[in-house]
Amino acid sequence: MIAVYSSFFFLLISSVHSTPTISFTPQTLNRSGDIVTIQWTGVESPSDLDWLGIYSPPESPHDHFIGYKFLSDSPDWQTGSGSISLPLTNLRSDYSFRIFRWTQSEINPKHKDHDHNPLPGTRHLLTESNRLKFRLNRPDQIHLSYTDTVNEMRVMFVTGDGEERLARYGEVKERLNNTVKARGVSYERERMCHAPANTTIGWRDPGWTFDAVMKSLKPGVKYYYQVGSESKGWSEIHSFVSRNDDSDQTLAFMFGDMGCSTPYRTFIRGEEESLSTVKWILRDIKSLGNDKAAIVSHIGDISYAKGYSWIWDEFFHQIEPIASKVPYHVCIGNHEYDWPMQPWKPDWAAYVYGKDSGGECGVPYSVKFNMPGNSSEAKVRNLYYSYDMGSVHFVYISTETEFLKGGKQYSFIKSDLESVNRSKTPFVVVQGHRPMYTTSTKGSDIAVRVKMIEHLEPLFVENNVTVALWGHVHRYERFCPISNNTCGERWHGSPVHLVIGMAGKETQPIWEPRPNHPDVPIFPQPARSMYRGGEFGYTRLVADKERLTISYVGNHDGEVHDKVEILASGEVISGGSDDDDGKDSSLGSKSEFEVLWYIEGASVMVLGVVLGYLIGFFSRRKREGAGSSNTGRWIQVKNEEET
């Protein structure tokens, strides 16, 4: 009898003081984006501060997590048991998971993430999982770009080792008979120039980036391709439409400042709206059919990794459905390049170029992308270049490195603009990160804008640049045709400037109001600003030999909220503040490409202004919480470092 009571007492004590356990299913993932479910039991007196740490590689120190989730994200967390499911990206090393107890008394107000929220404490480890593996070392992060040769297409991808990889391609999916060897490169932590990129917290092995050029492509033909090797495995088969030098048609999706979303909290903010941007662009690409080429332009502030290297992996996984189908072109922004000791930092820019790259100093950007041209400075590539597509000559410039008269970049821009064949490409579109024109009142960029107007704007005006696109300010804004801060007469003769940094980054600008409406920060705006958008989205460019149209698509509905149309002569025929419906009846019916984009017509544009304003307001208010103190402003403003 005594033995029976003893056994019962032992079981009772064991149940009261049970050891937490953690497990996951499946035990192995096949590819990036596969979902793992983490389960736990036996967490005593659960707290809403208990958290699940996500680690890769598994031997990382406790405070070197790549991300975390609070156990309270599980509906059953108060029972001491629960589960969380999330997709994981292949970081070329195993994962593990750990559960920690964190208490209110241990919150360290000095240990914060980029949003100034306290990072979780690691003093009390409750349990740790086994290792989670990815099954294959297949190529990942596939993305295309043009080269300097019209009948070529570059494909880049990432693997975990430097062994030989190939690209094979052909016009028939079942017969990829053309093969080209890929060149692999990597980089070490020592190449990073500042924290956190060169610290053990921010650094992860970036793997090997491979680069292959598919050559001798027929113009305007759909090609199938895959990358990899027989010994290490092949990617899935993807496709693209080759560039057609004889075509007049141009289709482009253009934006800046997108970033990416992560399925966990981490040291920096994930950009949830970037998912909507990708979703709507994918819709547009699918609507093109099998014979229309298109491009993407992402004009700076690309992944917002800010020195946490695995964010680049998350970014490329997110864009791969787009970038594996159409060329994905980029230019450099402050969050790819800027660091305190960068080579070009004149006195007037002392407060402009800071440490926004998180110590990356352009290295990941230079390795992970390979744009046309061969521009470089201090071993940083992809600074300025150009190419033709259809009726448009696209020019990309760097606002983070020297652009003043007498410098290498200025000479390139001057020579490039002066040599454009306007009979072949009647439209010229220049793109860079920091804007030459904006009604954002952020003061630290004023010096850059002044120098750009002084040195670059004369080149734009003299060479009849059609449109200048900029990012950095995280909203959409369209200006009149403008030069020297003055709108051109009768909408003719000066470039139309657009700010398109609204693809995902959540921080908002403070808009400059009209002098007689100081209490209304959005509408009406200064006279030179034709339209300012209140929500996330992207722009679509459609052109032929006669007309170029740029439309602003809002993420909340995927519809057009603003557009501007420009003739090859340089005349702006719609997009003015006094347009009735954005149409010009004298030009007849729209082309098939315009119909594809603008089915909804003017009613959607008017409705979009209202809905964009209201939805941008209420969605942000909901995220900031009912207790926000943003009195007298349309929207709460983050600190200026976030641009």
N, C-alpha and C positions, 0 to 999 in steps of 0.2 A: 504493500500500500504506500509506504514511504517512497519507494522507487517511482510509483506512478505520479505522485505529487511533485517529486523532484523533476521528472521529465516535463510535466505540464508547466512548472515554474520556469524551466530553462527555455521552453518554446515561447512563453510569454515575454520573457526578457529579450529573447532574440528578435521577436517581432517588434518590440518597442524600440530597440536599438539596431534595427536592420541597416545594413550597409547599402547605400545607393548603388544602383547598377545602371549602366548605359549600353545600348546596343543600336544597331542600324541595319536597315535593309534597303536595297540589296547590298551584298558584301563587295560587289565590284560594279563599277559603272562603265558603260561602253564608250561614251563620247561626252563632250561638253554639252551642258544643258540637261543631261539626265538627272532625274530627281532621286534624292536619298531621303529616307524617313528615319529620324533619330528618335528612339524611345528611351524613357528613363522611368525608374521606379524607386521607391524607398527614400525619397527626399523628405526628411522630417521637418515639421514646422515650416512648410514652404513660405517663402517671402517673395514679394513682387520684385525684389532686387536679385534673386537668384538668376544666374545666367548661363547660357551655353556658349562656350568658346569654340570657334572653328579654326583649325590650325593646318597649315601646310608650309613646309614639311612637318611631320608629326613630332619631331624632336625640338620644335621651336620652344623657347622659354614661354612661361605663362603669359607675359605681357606682350608677346609678339604674335598675337592672333591676327588673322586676316579679317575676321569679322566676329560678330556675336549676335545672339538673339536672347531676349529675356524668356525664361520659362513660362512667364505669364502670357506669352503669345499662344500657348496651348490652352484650349478651353477647360481642360481637366487639371490644370496645374495645382490647384489648391488641395487636391487629394494626395500630392506627393508623387504622382505619376503623370505622364503625358507624352506627347510626341510633337515633333515639328518636321515638316517636309520642306525641302528647298532644293532648287537646281544648283549644281556645282559646275564650275568651269575647270577644265583640265589644266592644272598649273605644272604639269610634268613632274610632279612629286605626289606622294600619298597624302591623304588627309587623316586627321583624327579629331575627336571632339572631347571636350572637358566641361564639367559642370562645377561652378563655383558658387559659394555663398558670399554675399556682399551685403553689408549692413549700412544703415544710415550714418552711424558714427564713423565709418571708414571712408565716406565720400571725401575725396581730395579736390577742393575747388581749384587747385593749381594744375591738375592733371585732366586736361580737357581735349575734346575733339575740335574740329574746325568750326563747329556751330556753338562752341563754348559750353557744351554739355559735358559733365564729368564722365571720364572713361571708367569702366568697371574695375573694381579691385580684384586682385588675384591671390589674396592671402590665404583663403580657405578653399582648397580643392576638395570637392566631394567625391568625384569619380572621373575616370578617363576611359575612353573607348580603345578598341583595337584600331588597326590601320585600315582605311578605305583606299582601294586601288582603282585606277582606270585600266581597263582591259588591254587597250592597244595604244601604241605610240603613233597614232595616225596623224597626218598633217591637220593643222587647225588654223583658224584665223585667216582664212583665204581672202585676198583682196586684189583687185585689178587696178591697173592704171595705164595710161597711154605712155608711149616713148616718144622720142623725137622723130620717129619714122612712122608714116601714116599706116603702113600695112603690118604693124606689129601690135601686140598686146602683152603687157607685163603682168605676171601673176606672182604674188608673194604669199608666204605661209610660214608657220612656225612648227617646229618639232622639238623633241627633247634631246636630240643628239645631232652631231654634225656629219653623220654618215651620208653617203651619196643619195640624193633625191632627184627626181625627174618630173617634167611636165609632159603629158602626152595629149594630143588634140586632133580633131578632125571634124568634117562636116556631118558625119553620121555617128550617132551615139554609140553604135556597136563596133565602129571601126576607127579607133583613135590611133591612126598609123603614123602621125608625126610626133617625134620625140625630141626633147631638148633638155640638156642637163641644167640643173639649178645650182646657183652659187650660194653657199651658206656662210653666214657671219653671226657672231655673237658679241657681247661686251661684258666687261667686268665691273664690279662695284667701284673699283678705283677710278673709273672714268667719270663717276658722278662727282659733283663739285660741292655739294652742301647737304645738310640734313633736310629731310629724313632720307633722301635717296641714297646717301652713302653710309647709312647706319644699318644695323642688323634688324631694326624694326621695319624700315621701309623697303629694304632690299630683298628680292627673291630672284632666283636664277631665271633669267629671261628666256632660256632655251636658245635655239638657233633659228634665225630668220633666213629663209631661202628666197631666192629671186631668180625667176626664169622668164625668158622673153620668147613668146610664140610668134614666129616670123612667117613671111610670105602669105599673109592672109588675103583672101579675096575681099573686095570692098562690099560692105553692107550685107555680109553673109553671117548666118547663125553658126557658131562653132561650139562644139562640146569639148570639155577638157576635164582632166583630173590630175592630181599631183601626188607624189609619194614614191614608193619603190616596191619591188616584189618581196624583198626580205622584210621590210618594215610595215608594209601595208599601204594601200591607196586611199585617197579621199573618195567621197562620193563624186559622181559626175555632175559637173556644173556646165553652164552655157553662157555665152555672151554674143552680141552682134558686133561685128568688126566695124571700124570706122570707114566711112565712105567719103573719099575726098571729092567726089563728083556730086554729092548731095547738097542741096540748099537747106535742108531741114536741120534744125538744132533743138534738142530737148535737154534740159538740165534741171536738177534739183539742187537748190543752193541755200546755205544757212551757215551760221557760226555758233560756237559756244554750246555744244550739245551735251558733252559728257556721256555718262551711262548710268544705268540703274544697277544696284547690287541687291541680291536677295537677303542681305544681312546689314546690320549697322557696322560701321567701321570708323576709321580715324577721320574720314572726310565724308561729306554728304553725297549720297547717291541722287542722281537726277531722274526722278520718276517720269517727268514729262518727255524725256528722250525716247521712252518706249512708244509713246503716241506718235512722235515724229517718224520713227522707223516704220511703224504700222501703216501710216498714211502714204509714205513714199513707196513702200512695197505694193500697196494697192495701185498706185499710179504706174509703177513699173510693170505689174502684171497686166494692166489694161493696154499696154503698148503692143502686145502681140509678139510675133516671132521675128519681125523684120525691121524693127525700129531701134536704132542706137540711142543711148542716153548717157549722161554723165552725172556725177555728184560732185559738188564743190563744198567742202567744209572749211570755212575760212578762219581757222585758228581756234584756240582753246578747245582741244579735240577730246581728250579723255578725262581731263581734270584729275589725272593721277597724283599730281603734286608730290611726287617722290615716293608714292606707295605703288610699287611696280606691278602688283597683281591687278590693279585697276586697268592697266593697259590690256591685260588678258580679258577682263570682263568687257571692255569696250569693243575689242575686235570680235569677240563672240557675238555681241549684240548686233554689230553692223554686218556680219558675214552674209546674212541672207540678201542684203543689198549689194555689198562690195564684191561678192562672187559673181554677180550678174552684170554690173555696170562699172566702169572705171570710177574710182573714188579718189578725187584729187583734194589736196590740202595745201594750206599755207600756214606759216608758223604764227603762234600767238604768245602772249606773255606767259601763259601757264605751261608752255612747252620749253621756253627758252630763258626767261629772265632769272638772273642771279646776281648777287652783289658785285662780283668781280668780272662781269661780262666785258668784252673788249671795247665795245662802243658805248660810252655813257658820258656824254658831254655835260658840262656844268648846268645847262638849261634843263637837262633831263634828270637831275639828281634825285628828284622825288617821283620820277615816272617809272623807271626800270628798277624793280626791287628784287624780291626773292620768290616770285610767284610760281616758278617751276618746281619748288620744293627740292632744289638741288639737282634736277635732271639736266639742266643746262643744254637742252637740245639733243642729248645723246639718244634716248629711245626714239624720239621723233625722226632722227637722221637714219637710224637703222631700220625701223619698222616701215618706213615709206621710202620710195624711190621715184621722185617725180621727174618729168622731162627736164632737160637742161643739165648744167653741171655747176650751179651756183653753190658757193660754200664760204664760210667765214669761221675761223677757229675750229675747223673740223665739223661744223654744223652744216648740214646739207638742206636742199629743198627750200631755199630762201626766195628765189624769184625765177620765173620761167613763163613760157607762153606756149600755146598751141592753137590750131584751128579746128573747129568742128562745125560743119555746115556753113552757115552764113555769119558765124561769129568768130572773132579772134579773142581768145581768153588770155588775160594777163594776170599773173599772181605776183604780189610783191610782199616784202617783209617790212613791217612797221617796227620791228624789234631790233633791227640792225641798221647800219647807216644808210640813209636814203637822201642825204643832202647833195646839192650840186657839187660835182667834182669827184664823187665817190663811184665805186664800181656799180652799185645798184642803180644809181641815177643814170649812168652811161648806158646800162642795159635797157632801162625803161625808155630813154630817149631814142636809142637806136631801134628798139623793137617797135615803138609806136610810129616812128617815121617810115618804117619799111612795110607797114601793113598794106596789102593789096585790097583796096576798098571795092574793086569790082568783083572780087571773089568773096571777101568777108566785109560787107558794108557796115557791120556792127562791131564795135570794140567794147569789151566788158573788162574792167580792171577790178581786181579783188585784193583786199588786204584786211588785216585784223582791226587795228585801232582806227576809228573813223575820222575822216577829214571834216565831216559835218555831223553834228548831233545836237539835239536840244536837251540832252542829259546835262545836269549841272555839276557833274563830277569835276572837281577843280584840277586834280593832278594831271589830267590828260590835255589840258589847255595848251601847254607848251608844245606838245607833239602836233596838235591840230594847227597851231600857228605856223610851225615849220613846214608842215605838209602843204598848206595853202601857199606859202612863200616859194617852196622849191618844186613841188610836184604838180600843183594845180596848173601852172602855165603850160606844162607839157600836155596835160589832159585837154585843155582848151585849144591849144594850137593844133593838136592832132585829132580833134573832133572825137574824143572818147564819148561813147554813147551813154554808158552807165558805169557808175562806181559803186561797188558793194563792200560793206564793212560789217564787222562784228563788234565784239567787246562790250557793247551796251546790250543788255539782255532783253530787248524788245524790238519790235518792228517800227521803223519810221521811214517815210518817203518824203523827199524834198522836191521842190521845184527844180527845173534845170537851173543850176546855180554856179556862179563863179565870183570870187572875192566877196562872199557873203551877200550877193545880190542875185535875185531871180532874173533870168533872162527874159527879154521882151518877147511877147507872143509865144512863149513856150518853145523857144528855138535857140540853138547855138551854144548851149552849155551842157555838161554832163548832168544826168539825173543821178543823185546820190540816194542810196538806200542803206539803212542800217538793218541787218538781218540776224542779230545775235540772239534770236528768240527760240532756239531749237531745243533747249532743255534746262540750262542753268537757271536756278530759281531766284537769285537775287535780282532786285528791281532797281531801275533808275528813278531819280527824282527828276521829273520833267520840268523844263522851263515853261512857265505860262506866258500868256500875253501880258504886257504891262498893266492893262486895265482889268485883268481878271486874275489877280494874284492868289485867290482862294480856290481856283479850279485848276488842278495840276495836269489834267489830260485834255479836256476840251473846253474852250477852243485853244489850240496851240498857236505859237508864233506863225506869222504869215508865210514864212519860207518853208514851214513844215506842212505838207499837204495831208499827211495821214500818220497817226501814231496808234499802233495796235496795243491792245490790252491783254493779249494772251500769247501762248506759245504757238509755234508752227514753223513753217519753212516757206521758201519761194519756189515757184516753177517758172522757168524761162522757156518760151517757145518762139522760134524765129524761122523766117524764110528770107528770101532776098528783098522783100518789100517791107516787112514789118517785124518788130521784136516786141513781145509782150511778156511782162513779168507780173505774176500773181502771188499774192500773199494768202496762204492756206492756213486756216486756224485748226489747232489740234482738237478742239472740243467737238467739232462736227465734220472736219475734213473738207470744208467748203471754202470757196474764195471769198475773202473779206476786203480785198483791195487789189487794184491792178493798175498798171500803166502801160500804154502802147506808144511805141515810137517808130516813126517811118525811117527808111534808109536815108532820107534827106537830113535827118536829125530833128525833125519836127515832132513834138509830143502832141498826139492827137486825142488822147484821153488820159485820165488820171489827175486832171486839175480839180481844184476845189469847187469849181462851178459846173462840172460835168453833170448832165441830167441822168445819164444812165451808163456812161463809160463806153458808148458805141459811136461810131462815125458812119452815118448812113451813106455818105458819098463813096465809101470804099466797097460797097456791095456786101455779099455774104461772107461769113467767116470761113476760114480754111478748116479742113478736117482736124487739124491739130488744135485750133482754138476751140472748136466744138467739144473736143475731148475734155478740155480743161474748164470751159466756161458755160456749161449747160444751164446752170442756175441763173445766170444773168444778173442784172442789176438788183433785183429784189433780194438776192442773197447777200450782195455787198452791203446794202442798207441794213438788213437784219443783222449781218455780221458785226457791224460797228457797235450796235446795241448789245448783242449777245456777248461779243468779245469783251466789252467793258464789264458787263454784269458778271459773267462767269469768271473772268480773271479776278474780279473783286471778291466774289463770294467764295471761290475755291481757295484763295489765299487766306481769307479771313478764317475759314474753317480750319486750315492747317495751323495758323498762328494761335487759334483758340479764342474763346469769347472774351478773355481778359486782356486782350491786346490793348496797348495804350497808344496806338498810332493815330492820335487825334490830329485833325487838320491835314492829313495826308490820305491819298487814295489807297496807298499800300505801304506796309512796313518796309523800311529800307535796311538792308544789311550793311556791314562795313565795306569800305571801298576796296579793300584787298580782294574781295570776292569776284571782281570783274575778270 
